[in-house]
Amino acid sequence: MRILIIGGGIAGCATALALHKAGFEPVVYEAHPESAEDLGAFLTLASNGMRALAQIDVASIVADAGFPLTRLRVLDASGATVADAPLGEHEDPRTRYRCLRRADLAVALQRETERRGIALKHAARLRALSETDDGVTATFTDGSGAAGALLIGADGLNSTVRALLGPAAIEPRYAGQRVFYGYTTQAPPEPSGHITMIRASGAAFGYACSPDGETFWFARVPGPPAPADEIAATAPGQWRERLVPVLRPDATPAADIVQATGDQLMVTNACDLPVGIAWRTGRALIIGDAAHAASPATGQGASMALEDAVVLAKALTRRPRPGRRTGRLRACAPPQGRAQHPGQRAADRRTTAIPARRARAARRPAAATRLDHPAATRLRQQPQRGRSAAWTVRAGAGPRADSRASVFADMELRTLMVTASAR
Ligand SMILES: Cc1cc2nc3c(=O)[nH]c(=O)nc-3n(C[C@H](O)[C@H](O)[C@H](O)COP(=O)(O)OP(=O)(O)OC[C@H]3O[C@@H](n4cnc5c(N)ncnc54)[C@H](O)[C@@H]3O)c2cc1C
């Protein structure tokens, strides 16, 4: 069954990998001519995101694109340590937090998508879509078209698919903070593996040092949004000179880290989407930021997008339970036969959730299945409430990654991180 995926970013490529692993035929359409749209910012992938990556056999590849974070330290404005604790599922190399550039994550997923023989078409910007009982047709801005059984909108915060699906246009809303990002090799070196959050008096600040001695930092400054023309017209050095005085009154390393930053400094506005928006029609649905963009302050947007990919593939291979209400969005189970990935690493191969479910589904003749699984719906509607609980990765050796204790510990740490960085 051919499934059209609009957007070849984090959610789109992860979904292509998950659907391909489950035996479907995904085709990805990405607007950007070469890679994916990106601001140049970095992100942290939390344990729930890493667990989702493990389920689609790319945890090792993504882990290689970044560096691990195993401890969280929280400082107050006086520089005093108010918390210092292990971070997430730090004992398992596949599920410990990772820090990496957003573009590197997208490129790693795109490369793996292509390496597994999944079609990924660049310079394909969706303009319109139409549905019938039998399928869906996408039309692109260059006038070309594509047809499939289902269409997945993974086209980010300003989603075209969302605008085409919903009865009313849902616009992203400003989350009250300008976000500065920077990289420097000139800051005083610190041990790698730690992320430090600072409750500064004028901003929330965070930084982590890579094993190569590069400091990745962000600052979230409350206030009005930066207009697009101001962002375009302001040089990195000018932003730096505006930010340093905000941080300088505090006795923390923040101001010196920013002062030591050259041209690798950028600014954006934190945005999110209201919850409870329409996210599907009969043959199309939205995932990732298109459906539930969260402020960068949550540190969860990418991880939730990766979870979406796995939930969707599982939902498409799952048969509705007898007696339960079925939704309008239905799809046939994928063809028999397990998709093999020659380069799949041994560590990743130990995760079995999708193949096991897919194999069970494939044994059922003409199994019908639903996309509107209640768990997926719940997860979208409650993006901050412990989505990890829906996941299982059995990693062989080591603790069970989905034990309630680790889920709640992870949630507490996430809460701590958000609390530490929110103002
Ligand atoms: C500055 C910043 C910092 C962040 N920090 C974190 C963090 O620390 N941790 C975390 O988990 N998350 C973080 N996030 C959020 C995270 O980056 C997003 O949640 C994640 O990228 C969502 O993935 P996505 O694939 O849904 O959307 P995107 O990554 O935006 O990908 C959408 C893709 O769709 C393509 N596209 C758009 N329109 C069309 C169209 N009409 N046709 C075809 N293709 C189209 C775009 O080119 C793009 O490649 C951050 C986000 C930002 C902006």
The ligand as a Gaussian input file, in Angstrom:
#p B3LYP/6-31G(d) Opt

LIG

0 1
 C       14.684000      26.419000      17.677000
 C       14.069000      25.084000      18.019000
 C       14.598000      24.316000      19.065000
 C       14.051000      23.073000      19.382000
 N       14.576000      22.319000      20.409000
 C       14.070000      21.071000      20.636000
 C       14.625000      20.206000      21.629000
 O       15.573000      20.537000      22.342000
 N       14.098000      18.955000      21.773000
 C       13.079000      18.540000      20.989000
 O       12.651000      17.383000      21.121000
 N       12.536000      19.345000      20.066000
 C       12.994000      20.581000      19.866000
 N       12.459000      21.396000      18.926000
 C       11.305000      20.934000      18.204000
 C       11.680000      20.037000      17.057000
 O       12.666000      20.604000      16.235000
 C       10.413000      19.786000      16.284000
 O        9.426000      19.313000      17.166000
 C       10.651000      18.758000      15.214000
 O       11.555000      19.275000      14.264000
 C        9.348000      18.390000      14.556000
 O        9.600000      17.602000      13.434000
 P        8.628000      17.648000      12.208000
 O        9.192000      16.672000      11.238000
 O        7.233000      17.513000      12.662000
 O        8.755000      19.116000      11.611000
 P       10.017000      19.762000      10.892000
 O       11.272000      19.280000      11.490000
 O        9.747000      21.219000      10.862000
 O        9.946000      19.178000       9.403000
 C        8.929000      19.557000       8.518000
 C        9.445000      19.321000       7.097000
 O        8.359000      19.526000       6.193000
 C        8.833000      20.257000       5.069000
 N        7.686000      20.970000       4.504000
 C        7.056000      22.054000       4.992000
 N        6.017000      22.396000       4.212000
 C        5.987000      21.478000       3.206000
 C        5.129000      21.298000       2.067000
 N        4.083000      22.111000       1.811000
 N        5.398000      20.273000       1.215000
 C        6.436000      19.429000       1.456000
 N        7.287000      19.572000       2.509000
 C        7.050000      20.593000       3.377000
 C        9.899000      21.202000       5.639000
 O       10.815000      21.602000       4.637000
 C       10.546000      20.308000       6.695000
 O       11.639000      19.584000       6.186000
 C       12.977000      22.636000      18.629000
 C       12.453000      23.416000      17.580000
 C       12.985000      24.634000      17.289000
 C       12.420000      25.484000      16.146000

